[in-house]
Amino acid sequence: MRLSLRTLIYPLLALLLSACGSKDYIDPPTPLKPLANAKASQIVWQQSSSADSEKHNTPLTPRIWQQRIYLGDLDGRIQIFELETGQLVSQYKTGLSLSASPGVGEGKILVGSSQGELRVLDAKDGSTLWQKQLSSEILTPAQINGNLIIVRTNNNRITALNADDGSELWHYQSSTPALSLRGNSTPLLHNDRVFAGFDNGELVALDSLSGKSHWKMNLAQPRGRSDLERMIDIDAALSFANRTLYVSSFQGQTAALDPFNNQVMWQSDQASHLNLGVDSNGVYLTTPKGHVRALERYSGNTLWQQSDLFARFVSAPVAYENKVAVADFEGYVHWLNNEDGSFYARVRLGKSAIRSLTVTEQGVLSLNDSGQLSLLRP
């Protein structure tokens, strides 16, 4: 019988990770130190939304398409905001129990439910174009490119659908480990390939037309005696930059690959279950304990580590201009210099936790657990 940590909430993860260490108590969050010579952080705008995650412990992150923000909530509402001003443009009620952020593109909004239903809406008026029942809960935004929709379901399956009518084109099934984190890695569509990571540490490249595997590899091997110690989920979204694929796994490794020649360029023992940040200077990750680290893009060597946010439930890092931004459980956004990891600026956006940040053309978008949207610039 398969056990699961699918009900694992965000704070509990950190508690488990602390408990697995050599200490028999939970590490207290590091108090913030005053910043010397701190710069101001510009808050471009702030707006309230219905995406209140405090009651549900299931964060839904905003998606950006054509200078608009698409945001779902747990009651099935889709809200659309102007990126430049934060103004609410429209909202649609789907009636679904949403379990994933909406996918958006090609004039369509793709919403997935905890019951495994995918519904495709017309982005102009929110009308339902079609819907499809899939094999399991949908925890990641569906991806669309042209006439192809790719959906990852919670049973380690990738399904390709026709964007016009929802007919199934192909599917790929990966094996399921005994124990895994709640969350899935969002598949990445690039040209004629679909790249996907799974809970068993498997990474694959699939042909987008046929679903045939071009290559597959294990990013990490399970270690330890217990199922908890052997968890190596790839939950972080895959990052693609300059023909290089960057991927990280929980309790595994972070790696850079040439995805077209199936060649590993480098591997590092630094690992994370959160998304990676990438820019021309480095690859950035947040460890389960809250350390922010930078790896050199072409070698994987450690460039720096920022440890002053230890045990503050730090979000995944995002790279914007020449800064790296992370957020924490007390509602702070911290700007770091990308060359050395030193603090550049800090701003508090409320008392609620901020679990994720999103890079946009206008700045960095923050969404806290109370549903407050904020657009920031360093």
Secondary structure, 3 states (H helix, E strand, C coil): CCCCECCCCHHHHHHHHHHCCCCCCCCCCCCCCCCCCCECCEEEEEEECCCCCCCCCCCCCCEEECCEEEEECCCCEEEEEECCCCCEEEEEECCCCECCCCEEECCEEEEEECCCEEEEEECCCCCEEEEEECCCCECCCCEEECCEEEEEECCCEEEEEECCCCCEEEEEECCCCCCCECCCCCCEEECCEEEEECCCCEEEEEECCCCCEEEEEECCCCCCCCCCCCCCCCCCCCEEECCEEEEECCCCCEEEEECCCCEEEEEECCCCCCCCEECCCEEEEECCCCCEEEEECCCCCEEEEECCCCCCCCCCCEEECCEEEEECCCCEEEEEECCCCCEEEEEECCCCCEEEEEECCCCEEEEECCCEEEEEEC
